[in-house]
Amino acid sequence: MMPVHLRDSAIPKHEQLRNILLHKCTRELQPGDLMTSERNLMQDYGVSRITVREAIGQLVNDGYLVRVRGKGTFVAHRQVQSKLHLASFTEEMRAQGHVPTTVVLVNEEDTVPDATASALGMEPGSLGYHVKRLRLADGEPVSVDDGWYNPQQLPGLTDLDLTGSIYRATADKYDKPIDRAEQTVSADGATIEIATLLGTKKGAPVLYFDRVSFSEGAPIEHTCSWYRSDRYQLQMEVQGNERAGTRA
């Protein structure tokens, strides 16, 4: 359908244009596609530059579009949202309607780092299973997971298909469901390796996770993960102390 000039109505022109562009973003274009230029939008819909910038600005703020200086405005990649709860990457992505895929980068038995030995209750210098994976949602890289596992808890883990959920494997094959985890989250800058794997630039902001996972009180996994902050968002519910009340 050819563009037509917008008419005055009860709905402001910038809102009319926003709805048109939103349809383009979600129905016609793919993430990463270049949006029509401001000049062409002005000509196609008979509106001012102010109207175009207002409509685009709203879509940028809502996360549908992203501006790249000197290049234009592009359709944004749909951000993955995660509630702060215990679930595997595969389960979370499927629950949100994304298609999860995994590329196994490292699958070996090696000497565990000192921090991992401490976290998993292993002797320094012990051998552990090292599994490093690139996690994708809808074909787009979201995170790099660098995990270590206690062979005494999960014998033969490295012989399994590790492109799926390891949490599912611990529950189904070993009867050791992950029921608790201790995790810290911090901001970090992507190293060259992490930036290359995630398709971003060195120093780009990433979310860094350090997690120790337990099954019936026994630590069986120590994982460090790096998530693209522009494609992954944490959600959490905060409740006030009923006795003390909540304070601003």
JORA-V523186 format. One line per field, one symbol per residue. phi: phi as a letter, one per 30 degrees, with the letter a starting at -180 (. if undefined). psi: psi as a letter, one per 20 degrees, with the letter a starting at -180 (. if undefined). A space follows every 10 residues. Layout:
phi = ???
psi = ???
This chain:
phi = .ddbddcdad cedddddedd dddddcbccc ejdddededd deddcibddd ddddddeddd ddidbbcbei bkcbdddddd cbddbdadee dddddcidcd bbcdcbbaca dddeddeddc icdeiddbdc bcbccbbhic dcaccccbbd dddbdieddd dcdcddeddd dddchbddca bcbcbbdbcd deddddddib ceiddbcccb bccbbhicdb bbbcbbcddd bbbccbcccd ddddicbd
psi = pqqqpqqpah pqhhhghghg hhgggihhrq piqpqqqggh hgghjlrrhg gghggghghg hijhqppopi hapqpqpppp qpqnroqqgg ggghhjjroq qpoohpnrpr pqqghggghj kqqpjqprpo opqppqpkip pgrppnqqqo hhhmpjhiir ojibohhhgh gghilmqoiq qppqprqrpp rggggghika qpiqpqpppo ppqqolippi poppqpppii ipppqqppqq ohghrqq.
